[in-house]
Amino acid sequence: MQAQVSLRSPIVVIVGHIDHGKSTLLDAIRHTDTQRKEAGGITQHISAYQIHTTYEGTDRSYTVLDTPGHYAFQDVRASGVGIADIALLIVSAEEGPKDQTKEALRTIQEYNKKFIVVITKCNTEKANVEKTKADIASIGIFLEGWGGDIPFVCVSAKEGMGLNDLSSAIILHADVYELTKHTYPGSPEILNGESPVGVVVDTQMNNTIGLGATIIVTNEHIRTGIILLAEDGAICSVRGIVDAYGNSLKEAYPSSPVIIHGFDTQPMIQSKVYACTSKKDAEKKKLLLPEKKYTEVRKMTDKKVLIPVILKSDTSANISSLIQTIEAKETDRVYYKVIQHGVGEITPTDAQHARAHPLAVVIAFHTSLNPIARHALERDGILIQQFDTIYALTDWLSLHVAHETKKNALQLATGSGKIIRIFKDDGVRGIYIVGVEIIHGTCNTGSVFIIMREEKEVGVFTITSIEQHSKKVNTITGEGEQIACELHGEGTLTLNDLVYCTTL
């Protein structure tokens, strides 16, 4: 007689365009959780939530992963899809599918995941559900009733419309595929013939209780007192297990999202976690783990200025995407390199590391600064930036890289001069013809004049032509030489302004 196989709850991830209502939908789903209501609505930020519902008169549940929506967190969303059994692809009934929708679809297809299309904002004046269905078909998604078999649900998260239908669709979808506790989503690696008991989806640093990791239990169960080994080598003597409501648990079962305390080092996001019989067993198995190698492929030029970055975040789920965002802000003059990163507040140790790099920038994302560290950084004149959103970070990076690029351009100027005459002033169109006396160095047609007045930048202009003695020249060199330059650009000009010739 075949033993009965117990089914587990499905793991769900919400993906799609940033403005199509992911956060609103997640909040609305969490408010339908029957146990959440009983607990008074107080939940912990653990990047995953278990939702309890009723399906055909039976108490059921499913786990929802909380992944960031901004484009910069694409790799985090991809890891969420890899862990999940079912993806919810959100599409606004007001706008239809966008580029980020297509990106999400490609990720779903790459991981070969089942998915449900969730058409959001269905009750607004601008909503056009039928047109949205047609637009969805145009990107290769054929819904039920539109020539395909992809299930869909229409919702209005703010009004609570369609949420019960969505929960039912998730449970029905899971039942069709008979998810057992032995079925691990994401094709697990096997360590010495053993299947992992969980996967890390986030880490947190708490000043009181130390390092914790959010883990989705995937196989068997995890209980306090056992030893875990993450595939990146982190070892955990499980001291405590906490659910999304802050409740302490003795053990956690498949598909449960829980915070586990007791890791000796911070495990990496997506690391699979294995059960061990003892600390000695974990150390032995650690030797069997493949060594992870990281290569630096960036090529630098002598003219580039490195801006070292020390980065701290409240959770490790953000780290890789933040690094990618920061290091992508690069010009031909300036580039950023995250030389140190971690979870938790900015500490005095971080301040010491920053002090060793005169151009360092310290960035705190959704975390705080230790008062002693702040004092040390301010004393040493090290730039400190705190951000709560990815938008604020990217906006600041754009301004900072532009500032540093111009600063570097001044330092590497090929020549300088002074405006001694203004022949033409068409400030409306940004066209000037000016007389310049060379102070030192060389000026070239096609280069850029940075205009400085009282040590402040007041304009940036391209040199479209240079004349000397009524003849056009491409290059002029020598102290005291006088030239007429036609300039196109933005800013203001006046007599005695200093000009620096450079390339931006």
Helices and strands as residue ranges (DSSP letters): E 11-16, H 22-31, H 34-38, E 48-55, E 58-65, G 71-73, H 74-83, E 86-92, H 99-110, E 114-120, H 129-138, E 152-154, H 163-177, E 198-206, E 210-217, E 222-223, E 227-230, E 235-242, E 248-249, E 251-252, E 257-263, E 272-276, H 279-286, E 305-313, G 316-318, H 319-328, E 334-343, H 348-355, E 361-365, H 371-379, E 383-387, H 390-411, E 415-426, E 431-444, E 448-453, E 456-468, E 471-473, E 475-477, E 482-491, E 498-502
